[in-house]
Amino acid sequence: MNIAYYDSLLTISIINHLKLKIMAIKKVWIEEGCTACEVCVDICPDVFDLPDDTAIVKDGVNFNDYEDDIKEAAESCPVEVIKFEEE
């Protein structure tokens, strides 16, 4: 394989990395209607907590460290109240 091929692969890798950084999660919240099923806490306990009868998003969390788990929790929520915003 020639150098142009490897240069193309490197360029694609850099572009994909930049896309990931652009689509970083900047905000996570839980809308009304939480049923306290604990699915979000089971999936991502570093982001979600269930102190009472409604799940909460913990303060001071770097959401980008848990991006996949946050998305999984949102997709797994039976009442679809977990929301997130990407940059």
MARKE-264345 format. One record per residue (C-alpha): x, y, z; residue in three letters. Coordinates in steps of 0.02 Angstrom, whole numbers, plus 50000, padded with zeros to 5 digits. Layout:
N
XYZALA ...
//
This chain:
87
500005000050000MET 500615017349963ASN 500815032650071ILE 499275041149996ALA 498195026850062TYR 498855028750239TYR 498685047650226ASP 496845045250179SER 496565033750327LEU 497365046250445LEU 496295060350374THR 494715050050396ILE 495215045750574SER 495505064050617ILE 493845069150540ILE 492915055750638ASN 493775061150799HIS 493265079250769LEU 491465073950734LYS 491425064850901LEU 492055080350990LYS 490775091350902ILE 489345079750953MET 489825079451138ALA 488425079051266ILE 488285095851352LYS 486665093851450LYS 485665079451526VAL 483975080951612TRP 482465070951665ILE 480745077251618GLU 479165074751722GLU 478445057251724GLY 479885047051796CYS 479215030851869THR 480755027451978ALA 481095010851889CYS 482985013051919GLU 483455007951741VAL 484505023651719CYS 485385021051886VAL 485755002851842ASP 486495007951674ILE 487435023551728CYS 487575025951917PRO 488925039151896ASP 487675050851811VAL 485975046051879PHE 485335043852057ASP 483665039752135LEU 483595048252305PRO 481695048552315ASP 480305044252195ASP 481095052752044THR 482775050051963ALA 483985064651957ILE 485545069351860VAL 487045071251975LYS 487925088151982ASP 489705090451922GLY 489765075651804VAL 490765076551644ASN 489435069451529PHE 490685065651392ASN 491485052451503ASP 489825042951502TYR 489125047151331GLU 488715029351278ASP 487915025151446ASP 486865041051446ILE 486225037051272LYS 485855019051324GLU 484915025151479ALA 483885037151374ALA 483465023551248GLU 483055011051387SER 481945022651489CYS 480195014851483PRO 479335031751493VAL 480605041051384GLU 480925055351506VAL 482825055351499ILE 483405068751379LYS 485105075051325PHE 485775088851215GLU 487305087451107GLU 488435101651053GLU 
//
